[in-house]
């Protein structure tokens, strides 16, 4: 099972996402399962290494947000057109309906 640590991000928008990418982080969002969408940031390099494995797309991933474990699946990934960089990831929440409050 793959595990990713994430931090909730309060700043939204193009410029804050750009600052995140420059600092080596990756903007992402977690949605689904009748909850509000939550914007998070994750480590880019670790995620890049994980996404090269086929399990990243097929299996359930444990996303740790504020010391709580959440089961998610990758819904969509945006990649840079010619650099080896990820731009954004969408995660679909699949278990435990009381995750975010």
Buried (B, 14 or more C-beta within 10 A) or exposed (E): EBEBEBBEBEEEEEEBBEEBBEEEBBBBBBBBBEBEEBBBBBBBEBBBEBBEEEEBEEEEBBBBBEEEEBBBBBBEBEBEEEEEEBBBBBBBBEEEEEBBE
